[in-house]
Amino acid sequence: MKTLLKRKIATAEYRALAALRHRILLFLREGDAAAHRAGLEPQQYLLMLAVRGLPEGTEATVQALAERLMLKHNSTVELIDRLEQRSYVRRSRSGGDRRCVLVKLLPRGEKLVEQVARQRLAELRAEGIALAAALDSLLARKQQTERSIKTRRKNKKRDQANRSRNRREHA
C-alpha cells in the first residue's frame, strides 16, 4: 500500500476521479430534483429513505438516523418534526428504553418514499452505467498498479536469485 501512495498519480487517474465525482454529483442533483417533484425537501426524502433502508437489526432511533444522514442530533429532530407535522412519520418511545425515541414511517410516508425511490432506481438503471464505468476505471487502474507492483517484486527476486547463482558459479 505504501508503494501505491508514493507513486506518481497518472493523468488518467485524475480524469477518472473527476469523472466519478461528476457522475456522483449528477446523481445527487437528480435525487434532489426528484424529492422536490414529490413535494419534499431533499433532506426530508433522505431521512425517510434512511428509515426505510436501515440495515437489518438497526432501530430507527434519532441517533442512528443522525449518523446515517451525517447530521447533528438537533437537525435530525427538526427534520423529524417537519415530517411528523405532514403525517409522513411518527415518533414513539422505545419499549426497552423510554429515553430512546424511535421513528416509524406512516403509510403516507411509505408511499412517498417508494415513489421517489422508484424514480431514483429507474434513473440509476438507465444512467448508472456511466457512474459504474467511472468507478471501474479507477478500480481497474488500481488493480493494474497492484499487478505491476507484484510483477516488479517477482522480477526483482528472480534477478537477485540469478545474481546469487552467478556469483556462486564464478566463485
VENRA-V94035 format. One record per helix or strand of 3 or more residues. SS is the DSSP state (H for helix, E for strand). FROM is the first residue (numbers start at 1). TO is the last residue. If there is no record, write none. Layout:
SS|FROM|TO / SS|FROM|TO
//
This chain:
H|2|6 / H|11|37 / H|42|52 / H|62|69 / H|73|85 / E|89|93 / E|101|105 / H|107|170
//
